[in-house]
Amino acid sequence: MKGFEKHKERLEDILSNREYQIYYEDNRGLLEKLWDKARGWINDLLSKIFDSFEPGSSVGNTIVLVIITGIVIAISLGIYFIIRYFTRKNQAKHVLLQTTKEMEWRYTEHLKEADYFAQLQQYKHATRHYFLAFLLLLHERKHLEARLWKTNWEYYDDLKKADTQLAKGFYEAATFFERVTYGEKEVSESDFYHLKEKVDDWMKKVEQQSAEEAGERA
């Protein structure tokens, strides 16, 4: 009896030994564990639905692989479209052209509207129309392509490829416009007319450049 107790104690010592326990530990990675759990869950589900389904068979493994792959693709697409939705929603806050009507106006009409709001001392609205005039002049003179979905910084990237100096001017005006519109910066009379003076100079350069190019073609 004493011998049996000794062997029992010896066996317990062996089983409690760290090296022995490590042998039985699950050393698989997280993805392997998730994969096995998903495969086991689908195997159980298919076994309940289809009596002829055989878990572990080559056909069964193929079906499970196809199902898991489909689930992963569906989840990935769902995440992609959710991210894209919120990205576009965020970008929409920084889109200059809000309606097709604003694109249908010529830049000269926006200049008149800007002057109208300036006379009323509504400089925030005046700033918006002055910037729209600058943008649509660049559009009319083929320096960029105005679109409802484009942000100011996409226009800036387009301009950098064609005219770096003009791009710098647009960046300055766009930065001021963004601060006024989204940063809720108060626009004083001096702020507006300082911007107006600069934009007038840039627009004159654009018109002069267009006239020179037209003369060269003639």
C-alpha positions as CSV (number, residue, x, y, z in Angstrom):
1,M,0.0,0.0,0.0
2,K,2.8,2.3,0.9
3,G,4.4,1.6,-2.5
4,F,1.2,2.5,-4.2
5,E,1.1,5.8,-2.4
6,K,4.7,6.6,-3.3
7,H,3.9,5.9,-7.0
8,K,0.8,8.0,-6.8
9,E,2.7,10.9,-5.3
10,R,5.5,10.5,-7.9
11,L,2.9,10.5,-10.7
12,E,1.3,13.7,-9.3
13,D,4.7,15.4,-9.2
14,I,5.3,14.5,-12.8
15,L,1.9,15.8,-13.9
16,S,2.4,19.0,-12.0
17,N,5.8,19.5,-13.6
18,R,6.0,22.6,-15.9
19,E,7.6,20.7,-18.8
20,Y,4.8,18.1,-18.8
21,Q,2.1,20.8,-18.7
22,I,3.6,22.7,-21.6
23,Y,3.2,19.6,-23.7
24,Y,-0.5,19.8,-23.3
25,E,-0.9,23.6,-23.6
26,D,-2.4,25.1,-26.7
27,N,0.4,26.9,-28.4
28,R,-1.5,27.8,-31.5
29,G,-1.7,31.4,-32.6
30,L,-4.8,33.5,-32.4
31,L,-5.7,33.1,-36.1
32,E,-5.3,29.4,-35.8
33,K,-7.6,29.3,-32.8
34,L,-10.2,31.5,-34.5
35,W,-10.0,29.4,-37.7
36,D,-10.6,26.2,-35.7
37,K,-13.5,27.6,-33.8
38,A,-15.1,29.0,-37.0
39,R,-14.6,25.7,-38.8
40,G,-16.0,23.7,-35.8
41,W,-19.0,26.0,-35.6
42,I,-19.8,25.7,-39.3
43,N,-19.2,21.9,-39.2
44,D,-21.7,21.6,-36.4
45,L,-24.2,23.9,-38.1
46,L,-24.0,22.0,-41.5
47,S,-24.3,18.6,-39.7
48,K,-27.5,19.8,-38.1
49,I,-28.9,21.1,-41.4
50,F,-27.7,18.3,-43.7
51,D,-27.8,14.7,-42.5
52,S,-25.4,13.7,-45.3
53,F,-22.8,16.2,-44.4
54,E,-19.5,14.6,-43.2
55,P,-17.2,16.9,-41.1
56,G,-13.5,16.3,-41.8
57,S,-14.1,14.8,-45.3
58,S,-12.4,16.4,-48.3
59,V,-15.8,17.6,-49.6
60,G,-16.8,18.8,-46.2
61,N,-13.5,20.7,-45.7
62,T,-13.9,22.3,-49.1
63,I,-17.4,23.5,-48.4
64,V,-16.4,24.9,-45.0
65,L,-13.4,26.7,-46.6
66,V,-15.7,28.3,-49.2
67,I,-18.2,29.4,-46.6
68,I,-15.5,30.9,-44.3
69,T,-13.8,32.6,-47.3
70,G,-17.2,34.1,-48.3
71,I,-17.8,35.4,-44.7
72,V,-14.3,37.0,-44.6
73,I,-14.9,38.7,-47.9
74,A,-18.3,39.9,-46.9
75,I,-17.0,41.3,-43.6
76,S,-14.0,43.0,-45.4
77,L,-16.3,44.6,-48.0
78,G,-18.6,45.8,-45.3
79,I,-15.7,47.4,-43.4
80,Y,-14.5,49.0,-46.7
81,F,-17.9,50.5,-47.6
82,I,-18.4,51.8,-44.0
83,I,-15.0,53.5,-44.0
84,R,-15.6,54.9,-47.5
85,Y,-19.1,56.2,-46.4
86,F,-17.7,58.0,-43.4
87,T,-14.7,59.3,-45.4
88,R,-16.9,60.8,-48.1
89,K,-19.3,62.2,-45.4
90,N,-16.4,63.9,-43.8
91,Q,-15.1,65.2,-47.1
92,A,-18.5,66.5,-48.0
93,K,-18.1,69.0,-45.2
94,H,-15.2,70.5,-47.1
95,V,-16.7,70.5,-50.6
96,L,-16.9,74.0,-52.0
97,L,-19.6,73.6,-54.7
98,Q,-22.8,72.5,-52.9
99,T,-25.3,72.6,-55.8
100,T,-25.3,72.3,-59.6
101,K,-26.7,75.9,-59.7
102,E,-23.4,77.2,-58.3
103,M,-21.6,75.5,-61.1
104,E,-23.9,76.8,-63.7
105,W,-23.1,80.4,-62.8
106,R,-20.2,82.0,-64.6
107,Y,-17.4,83.4,-62.4
108,T,-18.5,87.0,-63.1
109,E,-21.9,86.2,-61.6
110,H,-20.2,85.1,-58.4
111,L,-18.1,88.3,-58.4
112,K,-21.3,90.3,-58.5
113,E,-22.8,88.3,-55.7
114,A,-19.7,88.7,-53.6
115,D,-19.9,92.5,-54.1
116,Y,-23.5,92.4,-53.2
117,F,-22.8,90.7,-49.8
118,A,-19.8,92.9,-49.2
119,Q,-22.0,96.0,-49.5
120,L,-24.3,94.4,-46.9
121,Q,-21.2,93.7,-44.7
122,Q,-21.9,90.0,-44.8
123,Y,-18.3,89.2,-45.4
124,K,-18.6,85.4,-44.8
125,H,-21.0,85.1,-47.7
126,A,-18.9,87.5,-49.8
127,T,-15.8,85.4,-49.1
128,R,-17.5,82.2,-50.3
129,H,-18.7,83.8,-53.6
130,Y,-15.3,85.4,-54.2
131,F,-13.6,82.1,-53.8
132,L,-16.2,80.4,-56.0
133,A,-15.5,83.0,-58.7
134,F,-11.8,82.2,-58.5
135,L,-12.5,78.5,-58.7
136,L,-14.8,78.7,-61.7
137,L,-12.5,81.1,-63.5
138,L,-9.8,78.4,-63.2
139,H,-12.4,75.9,-64.4
140,E,-13.4,78.0,-67.4
141,R,-9.7,78.5,-68.4
142,K,-9.0,74.8,-68.2
143,H,-6.6,75.0,-65.2
144,L,-8.7,72.5,-63.3
145,E,-12.0,70.6,-63.6
146,A,-14.6,71.7,-61.1
147,R,-16.8,68.9,-59.7
148,L,-19.4,68.8,-57.0
149,W,-17.6,66.0,-55.1
150,K,-14.1,67.6,-55.1
151,T,-12.6,69.2,-52.1
152,N,-10.4,72.3,-52.1
153,W,-7.3,70.2,-51.5
154,E,-8.1,68.0,-54.5
155,Y,-8.2,71.2,-56.6
156,Y,-4.9,72.3,-55.1
157,D,-3.3,69.0,-56.1
158,D,-4.6,69.4,-59.7
159,L,-3.2,72.9,-59.9
160,K,0.2,71.9,-58.6
161,K,0.7,69.7,-61.6
162,A,0.0,72.5,-64.0
163,D,1.1,75.8,-62.3
164,T,2.9,75.8,-59.0
165,Q,2.6,79.6,-58.5
166,L,-1.1,79.6,-59.2
167,A,-1.4,76.6,-56.9
168,K,0.2,78.6,-54.0
169,G,-2.3,81.4,-54.6
170,F,-5.2,79.0,-54.6
171,Y,-3.8,77.3,-51.4
172,E,-3.7,80.7,-49.6
173,A,-7.3,81.5,-50.6
174,A,-8.5,78.0,-49.8
175,T,-6.9,78.1,-46.4
176,F,-8.6,81.4,-45.6
177,F,-11.9,80.1,-46.9
178,E,-11.6,76.9,-44.8
179,R,-11.0,78.9,-41.6
180,V,-13.9,81.1,-42.3
181,T,-16.4,78.4,-43.2
182,Y,-15.4,75.4,-41.0
183,G,-13.3,77.1,-38.3
184,E,-15.9,79.7,-37.7
185,K,-13.4,82.6,-38.0
186,E,-15.0,86.0,-38.0
187,V,-14.4,87.9,-41.2
188,S,-13.7,91.6,-40.8
189,E,-14.0,94.1,-43.5
190,S,-10.2,94.4,-43.7
191,D,-9.8,90.6,-43.9
192,F,-12.2,90.4,-46.8
193,Y,-10.7,93.2,-48.8
194,H,-7.2,91.9,-48.2
195,L,-8.3,88.5,-49.7
196,K,-10.2,90.3,-52.5
197,E,-7.1,92.3,-53.5
198,K,-5.0,89.1,-53.8
199,V,-7.7,87.1,-55.6
200,D,-8.2,90.0,-58.0
201,D,-4.4,89.8,-58.8
202,W,-4.5,86.0,-59.3
203,M,-7.6,86.3,-61.6
204,K,-5.9,89.0,-63.7
205,K,-2.9,86.8,-64.1
206,V,-5.1,83.9,-65.2
207,E,-7.0,86.1,-67.7
208,Q,-3.7,87.5,-69.0
209,Q,-2.2,84.1,-69.4
210,S,-5.3,82.9,-71.3
211,A,-5.2,85.9,-73.6
212,E,-1.5,85.2,-74.4
213,E,-2.2,81.6,-75.1
214,A,-5.1,82.6,-77.4
215,G,-2.8,85.0,-79.2
216,E,-0.2,82.3,-79.8
217,R,-2.8,80.0,-81.2
218,A,-4.1,82.7,-83.5
